[in-house]
Amino acid sequence: MSLTQVFGGRGKATELEPLGVIDIGSNSVRLVVYEGAVRAALPIFNEKVLCGLGKAIVSTGRLGDESVERALEALSRFRVIARILKVKNLRVLATAAVREAEDGRSFIQRAERAAGTRIEVLSGEKEAELAACGIRMGFWEANGTAGDLGGGSLELIDINPATISNASTLPLGGLRLIDQTGNKIERALPIVDEAIAKTEWLMSGRGRPFFAVGGTWRALAKLHMVQLNYPLRVMQGYAVSTREMIEFCQFIRRHKKLATMPGMEEVARARREVVPFGALVLERLLEAMAPSEVVLSVYGIREGLLYSLMTRHEQAKDPLLCFCEDYARLRSRSVVHAHELCVWTDALFEGDGPKETPEERRLRYAACLLSDIGWRAHPDYRGEQSLNVIAHAGLSGIDHPGRIFLALAVYHRHVGSDEGASIDALSTRLRAAISKRAQKRARIIGAAVRTAHMLSIGMPGVIDETQLSHEGTTLVLTLPKSYAALDGERLRRRFGVLAALLSREPEIRIAK
């Protein structure tokens, strides 16, 4: 298989055409403009307005006048922004509040004039299907249950790498529950349990991940991170055990002074009152389903729509490796050299070398692709800056331990592999988030890339003429005669570190 097949390169970003998605939800109206309909698309603009269109649907059956005016004002602004960003393809979606309101049709007529384009009112089933596509956009070979909690409804759907099925919509949105119960959370408990009990297929989620989508659940996860003093503030892929999340949800919904809770200041004011109801829904859902864990997703129906517009070939690409290749093209000296590193380091894990799983190989390739993105920084800070960039990058298709592994591997590529020195520079909490095996692999890959750069100086066409091999207890680096002069003290020192990490003796040979 060629490297193009593995990484799915797409060409220069300038070839892409921006695509915009406006999501008219029960709580917020948001515009996201993506650089194009590609596997690792990045948002180039993201803005939301909390309008609360669905806050009185149960009690009045209508969209509130003030909320409607706020939404129309936001749509008018978004229309101009899309024009400024030269968005030719602008898609507008409306969800539970609009499809259920008595005045939903009249709102759509006004909203289409404000937005300057047609608005698609999603059915509950279609909303669930787009949420599932969003999970596929953000996770590699996702297999579990997706739940998208909005202000008006909860969409649930079963997802695996081959199919999506059992799309359901439940009337359990946070704003709806507040309106229905008079903001009395104890009254919401039987409503939530009854709706969940009617969804019999949820038992298929037992022992599989539950992918949590939606702003309320992201706010809940943010509070959880603060309570743990978690070292990252990256929501995508944040995973919590089912029992721990159930206990945290119970703590939140029973808390008498949520306004003073650490981390609540980071939650938008308009969303704070919804958080306890979102915690209740998640708690009861997890109790009924018993999934293996809760995994947060920042990818929802907007990204799902983007995914649905891609070709099957584009959908099949690995989102992590696509992102890393694009980033290497933008930030490193040579994306071709990054590809060469992937192949060159293969030899370390072949034959008598240490074994790696397919997922470890995938992460090694990602680390090689990102290994030179810090080259423009001051040499004294390349490791630290690369660590920070990668740990907080907009990566998808990767969990948090994988993200930290990549950051550490590139850190070691710059500062070396001495474990004692790295402890001084890195948060011990960040290092503790990955296994000892992963930490060791990060040092090995960092040492390998450091060795390669002593030969190639970051340029393509050099290391592919050299060869690594295991010969018993010896790690051999063979150089062609044309590059014999590259052998020297610094190369031998770096290659010696790599060999020691592999429990081998180093030997550099010149080919005859």
C-alpha positions in Angstrom: 0.0 0.0 0.0 1.4 3.4 -1.0 1.7 6.3 1.5 -1.0 8.2 -0.5 -3.4 5.3 0.2 -2.5 5.2 3.9 -2.7 8.9 4.5 -5.2 9.9 1.8 -3.5 13.2 0.9 -5.8 15.8 -0.6 -3.6 18.5 -2.1 -3.2 22.1 -1.1 -5.8 23.7 1.2 -6.2 26.5 -1.4 -8.0 24.0 -3.6 -10.8 23.7 -1.1 -14.1 25.7 -1.3 -15.5 26.9 2.1 -18.8 25.3 3.2 -21.0 26.8 5.8 -23.6 25.2 8.1 -26.1 27.1 10.2 -27.8 25.1 13.0 -31.0 26.6 14.3 -31.4 24.7 17.6 -33.8 24.9 20.5 -31.3 26.7 22.6 -28.7 28.2 20.2 -28.3 29.4 16.6 -24.8 28.7 15.3 -22.8 29.2 12.1 -19.7 27.1 11.4 -17.7 27.6 8.2 -15.4 24.8 7.2 -12.5 25.0 4.9 -14.1 22.3 2.7 -15.9 19.0 2.6 -12.9 16.9 3.4 -12.1 14.3 6.1 -10.1 16.5 8.4 -11.8 19.8 7.7 -11.1 22.6 10.1 -13.6 25.3 11.0 -12.4 28.7 9.8 -15.2 30.5 11.6 -17.5 29.5 14.5 -20.1 31.7 16.2 -23.2 31.0 18.2 -26.0 33.0 19.7 -28.1 31.6 22.6 -31.6 32.4 21.5 -33.7 29.9 23.5 -36.2 29.3 20.7 -37.5 26.2 22.5 -37.8 27.5 26.1 -41.6 27.7 26.1 -42.6 25.1 23.6 -44.4 22.8 26.1 -46.3 25.6 27.9 -47.2 27.8 24.9 -46.6 25.6 21.9 -44.9 28.6 20.3 -41.5 30.1 19.7 -41.0 33.1 22.0 -41.2 36.5 20.2 -38.0 37.8 21.8 -36.2 34.5 20.9 -37.4 34.7 17.3 -36.1 38.2 16.9 -32.7 37.2 18.3 -32.6 34.3 15.9 -33.5 36.4 12.9 -30.9 39.0 13.8 -28.3 36.2 14.1 -29.2 34.7 10.7 -28.9 38.1 9.1 -25.4 38.5 10.5 -24.5 35.0 9.5 -25.6 35.7 5.9 -23.2 38.6 5.6 -20.4 36.6 7.3 -20.9 33.8 4.8 -20.7 36.3 1.9 -17.5 37.9 3.3 -15.9 34.4 3.6 -17.0 33.6 0.0 -19.2 30.6 1.1 -21.0 29.5 -2.0 -22.6 26.4 -0.3 -24.5 27.5 2.8 -26.7 24.8 4.4 -29.2 25.8 7.1 -30.8 23.2 9.5 -33.6 23.6 12.0 -34.3 21.0 14.8 -36.8 20.2 17.5 -38.1 23.6 18.5 -38.9 24.7 15.0 -40.4 21.4 13.8 -42.8 21.3 16.8 -43.8 24.9 17.3 -47.2 26.1 16.1 -45.6 29.1 14.5 -42.6 27.1 13.2 -43.7 27.5 9.5 -44.1 31.2 9.7 -40.7 31.5 11.5 -39.1 29.4 8.7 -40.4 31.8 6.1 -38.9 34.8 7.9 -35.7 32.9 8.7 -35.2 32.0 5.0 -35.4 35.6 4.0 -32.9 36.5 6.8 -30.5 33.7 5.9 -30.9 34.1 2.1 -31.3 30.4 1.5 -33.6 27.5 2.0 -33.9 25.9 5.5 -34.2 22.2 6.0 -36.4 21.3 9.1 -35.0 18.0 10.3 -37.1 15.1 11.5 -36.1 13.5 14.7 -34.8 10.5 12.8 -32.8 12.6 10.4 -31.3 14.5 13.3 -30.2 11.3 14.9 -28.7 10.1 11.6 -26.7 13.3 11.2 -25.5 13.0 14.8 -24.2 9.5 14.0 -22.4 10.8 10.9 -20.9 13.5 13.2 -19.5 10.7 15.4 -18.1 9.0 12.3 -16.5 12.3 11.4 -14.8 12.7 14.7 -13.9 9.1 15.6 -12.1 6.3 13.8 -14.2 3.2 13.4 -16.7 4.2 16.1 -18.8 1.4 17.6 -21.3 2.4 20.3 -24.4 4.5 20.9 -24.6 8.2 20.1 -26.7 10.6 22.0 -27.2 14.2 21.0 -28.9 16.3 23.7 -30.4 19.6 22.6 -32.7 22.1 24.2 -35.8 20.4 22.8 -35.0 16.7 22.4 -32.6 13.9 22.8 -31.6 12.0 19.7 -30.2 8.4 20.1 -28.8 6.1 17.5 -26.8 2.9 17.4 -23.6 3.2 15.3 -20.9 0.7 14.2 -18.3 0.9 11.4 -20.7 -0.6 8.9 -24.1 0.7 9.7 -26.3 3.0 11.7 -29.6 1.9 13.1 -32.4 2.4 15.7 -32.7 6.1 15.4 -34.9 7.5 18.1 -35.9 11.0 19.3 -37.0 11.5 23.0 -38.7 14.7 24.4 -35.9 15.2 26.9 -34.2 18.4 25.9 -33.1 20.6 28.8 -35.2 23.6 27.9 -38.3 21.4 27.4 -37.8 19.8 30.8 -37.4 23.1 32.5 -40.6 24.4 30.9 -42.5 21.2 31.5 -41.6 20.9 35.2 -41.5 24.6 36.2 -37.8 24.2 36.7 -38.3 21.6 39.4 -35.8 18.9 38.7 -37.4 16.3 41.0 -40.5 16.4 38.7 -38.3 15.6 35.7 -37.1 12.3 37.1 -40.3 10.2 36.2 -40.6 12.0 32.8 -37.0 11.0 31.9 -37.3 7.4 33.2 -40.6 6.9 31.3 -39.2 8.1 28.0 -36.0 6.0 28.4 -38.0 2.9 29.3 -39.9 3.0 26.1 -36.7 2.9 24.1 -36.1 -0.9 24.3 -33.2 -1.1 21.8 -30.9 0.8 24.2 -29.9 -2.5 25.7 -27.7 -3.0 22.6 -25.5 -0.3 24.1 -24.5 -2.3 27.1 -20.7 -2.7 27.3 -20.0 -0.3 24.4 -19.0 3.4 24.5 -21.7 6.1 24.7 -20.8 9.1 22.6 -22.2 12.2 24.2 -23.0 15.1 21.9 -24.4 18.6 22.7 -23.5 21.8 24.5 -25.1 20.9 27.8 -23.1 17.6 28.1 -19.9 19.4 27.0 -20.6 21.9 29.9 -21.0 19.0 32.2 -17.7 17.5 31.1 -16.0 20.8 31.5 -17.1 20.9 35.2 -15.9 17.3 35.6 -12.4 18.3 34.3 -12.2 21.2 36.7 -13.1 19.0 39.7 -10.4 16.6 38.7 -7.9 19.3 37.9 -7.5 17.4 34.6 -4.3 18.5 32.7 -6.1 19.1 29.4 -9.1 21.2 28.5 -9.8 19.4 25.2 -13.3 18.1 25.0 -13.1 15.9 21.9 -12.4 12.3 23.0 -12.6 13.0 26.8 -13.6 9.7 28.3 -15.1 9.0 31.7 -16.1 5.6 33.2 -19.8 5.0 33.4 -19.9 4.7 37.2 -17.8 7.8 37.7 -20.0 9.8 35.3 -23.2 8.6 37.0 -21.9 9.7 40.4 -20.9 13.1 39.0 -24.3 13.6 37.4 -26.0 12.8 40.7 -23.7 15.3 42.5 -24.5 18.0 39.9 -28.3 17.6 40.0 -28.4 17.5 43.8 -25.9 20.4 44.3 -27.7 23.3 46.0 -25.2 26.1 45.0 -24.2 25.3 41.4 -23.6 29.0 40.7 -20.6 29.0 43.0 -19.2 25.6 41.8 -15.6 25.8 40.4 -15.7 25.9 36.7 -19.3 27.2 36.4 -17.9 30.6 35.4 -16.7 29.0 32.2 -20.2 27.9 31.3 -22.4 30.4 29.3 -25.0 32.0 31.6 -27.8 31.0 29.3 -26.8 27.4 29.6 -26.2 27.1 33.4 -29.8 26.4 34.3 -29.9 23.6 31.8 -26.9 21.7 33.2 -28.7 19.9 36.1 -31.4 18.7 33.7 -28.7 17.5 31.3 -27.0 15.7 34.2 -30.3 14.0 35.1 -30.9 12.8 31.6 -27.3 11.4 31.2 -27.5 9.8 34.7 -30.7 7.9 34.0 -29.6 7.0 30.5 -26.3 5.5 31.7 -28.1 3.6 34.4 -30.4 2.0 31.9 -27.8 1.3 29.2 -24.7 0.4 31.2 -22.2 1.4 28.5 -18.5 0.8 28.9 -17.7 4.5 29.2 -18.9 8.0 28.2 -16.9 9.7 25.4 -17.4 13.3 24.7 -17.8 14.5 21.1 -17.6 18.1 19.8 -18.8 16.6 16.5 -22.5 16.7 16.0 -25.1 17.3 13.3 -23.2 20.1 11.6 -20.1 17.9 11.2 -22.5 15.0 10.3 -23.9 17.1 7.4 -20.4 17.8 6.3 -19.5 14.1 6.4 -22.7 13.2 4.4 -21.6 15.5 1.6 -18.2 13.8 1.2 -17.5 11.1 -1.4 -17.3 7.5 0.0 -13.5 7.6 -0.8 -13.1 10.8 1.4 -15.2 9.3 4.2 -13.0 6.2 4.3 -9.8 8.1 5.0 -8.3 8.1 8.5 -9.2 11.5 10.1 -6.1 11.6 12.3 -3.6 10.9 9.6 -5.3 13.3 7.2 -5.0 16.1 9.8 -1.4 15.3 10.6 -0.5 15.2 6.9 -2.2 18.5 6.2 -0.5 20.1 9.3 2.9 18.7 8.1 2.4 20.2 4.7 1.6 23.6 6.3 4.2 23.7 9.1 7.1 21.3 8.5 10.0 21.7 6.1 8.9 18.7 3.9 5.8 16.5 4.1 7.7 14.1 1.8 10.4 13.7 4.5 7.6 13.1 7.1 6.4 10.3 4.9 9.9 8.9 4.6 10.1 8.9 8.4 7.1 6.7 8.7 8.6 4.1 6.4 12.1 4.4 7.9 10.9 3.8 11.4 9.0 0.7 10.3 12.2 -1.2 10.5 12.5 -0.6 14.2 9.4 -2.7 14.8 10.0 -5.5 12.3 12.0 -8.7 12.7 13.5 -9.0 16.1 12.4 -5.5 17.1 9.7 -4.7 19.6 6.1 -5.5 18.4 3.4 -2.9 18.0 -0.3 -3.1 17.5 -2.0 -1.6 14.4 -3.2 1.3 16.6 0.4 1.9 17.9 1.6 1.9 14.3 -1.0 4.4 13.3 0.0 6.7 16.2 3.7 6.3 15.2 2.9 7.5 11.7 1.0 10.5 13.1 4.0 11.3 15.3 6.4 11.2 12.3 4.1 13.4 10.3 4.0 16.0 13.2 7.7 15.7 14.2 8.9 18.8 12.4 6.1 21.3 12.9 8.1 23.2 15.5 11.2 23.8 13.4 10.6 27.6 13.0 10.5 28.1 16.8 13.6 29.1 18.8 15.7 25.9 19.4 15.4 26.2 23.2 11.6 26.1 23.0 10.8 23.8 20.2 10.0 20.9 22.4 7.8 22.8 24.8 5.9 24.6 22.0 5.4 21.5 20.0 4.1 19.7 23.1 1.6 22.5 23.7 0.4 22.7 20.1 -0.1 19.0 19.7 -1.7 18.4 23.1 -4.4 21.1 22.3 -4.7 20.7 18.5 -8.0 20.1 16.7 -7.2 16.4 16.3 -10.0 13.9 15.6 -9.8 10.1 15.4 -7.8 9.9 18.6 -8.4 9.5 22.3 -6.7 11.6 25.0 -3.9 9.1 25.8 -3.1 9.0 22.1 -3.1 12.8 22.0 -0.7 12.9 24.9 1.5 10.2 23.4 1.9 12.3 20.2 2.8 15.4 22.1 5.4 13.5 24.1 6.9 11.8 21.1 7.5 15.2 19.3 8.7 16.7 22.6 11.4 14.0 22.9 12.3 14.5 19.2 13.5 18.0 20.2 14.8 17.7 23.8 16.1 14.2 23.8 15.0 11.0 25.6 16.4 11.4 29.0 13.5 10.6 31.3 14.9 12.6 34.3 15.1 15.8 32.2 11.7 15.5 30.8 10.0 15.3 34.2 11.2 18.8 34.9 9.7 20.2 31.7 6.4 18.3 31.7 3.4 18.1 34.0 3.7 14.8 35.9 -0.1 14.7 35.6 0.1 14.7 31.9 2.6 11.9 31.8 0.5 9.9 34.3 -2.3 9.9 31.8 -0.6 7.4 29.5 0.9 4.0 30.2 4.6 3.3 30.9 4.7 1.4 27.6 3.4 4.5 25.7 5.9 6.7 27.5 8.7 4.4 26.4 7.4 4.3 22.8 7.3 8.1 22.8 11.0 8.2 23.8 11.9 5.6 21.1 10.1 7.4 18.3 11.6 10.8 19.5 15.1 9.2 19.5 14.5 7.7 16.0 13.5 11.0 14.5 16.4 12.8 16.2 18.7 10.2 14.6 17.1 10.6 11.2 17.5 14.4 11.3 21.2 14.1 11.8 21.3 12.4 8.4 18.6 14.3 6.5 18.6 17.7 8.0 14.9 17.6 7.5 15.2 17.2 3.7 13.7 14.4 1.6 15.7 11.9 -0.4 18.3 11.0 2.2 17.1 8.6 4.8 15.4 6.5 2.2 18.9 5.6 1.0 19.9 4.4 4.5 18.7 1.3 6.3 17.9 0.3 9.9 18.0 -3.4 10.9 18.0 -5.6 13.9 20.8 -8.2 14.0 20.5 -10.2 17.2 21.4 -7.8 20.0 22.7 -5.1 17.6 20.8 -2.3 16.0 22.5 -1.5 12.7 22.4 1.7 10.7 23.8 1.3 7.2 24.8 4.4 5.2 25.7 4.4 1.5 29.2 5.5 0.5 27.8 8.8 -0.8 26.7 9.7 2.7 29.7 8.2 4.6 30.9 11.7 5.7 27.6 12.2 7.6 28.9 9.6 10.2 30.4 11.3 13.2 30.2 12.0 16.9 26.7 13.6 17.0 25.1 10.9 14.8 26.7 8.2 16.9 25.5 9.8 20.1 21.9 10.0 19.0 21.9 6.6 17.4 23.4 5.2 20.6 20.5 6.6 22.6 18.0 5.0 20.2 19.8 1.6 20.4 19.8 1.8 24.2 16.1 2.4 24.4 15.7 -0.8 22.3 18.1 -2.7 24.5 20.5 -3.1 21.6 24.1 -2.3 20.9 24.6 0.4 18.2 26.6 -0.2 15.0 26.9 2.2 12.0 28.1 0.6 8.8 29.1 2.0 5.4 27.8 0.0 2.5 30.4 -1.6 0.3 
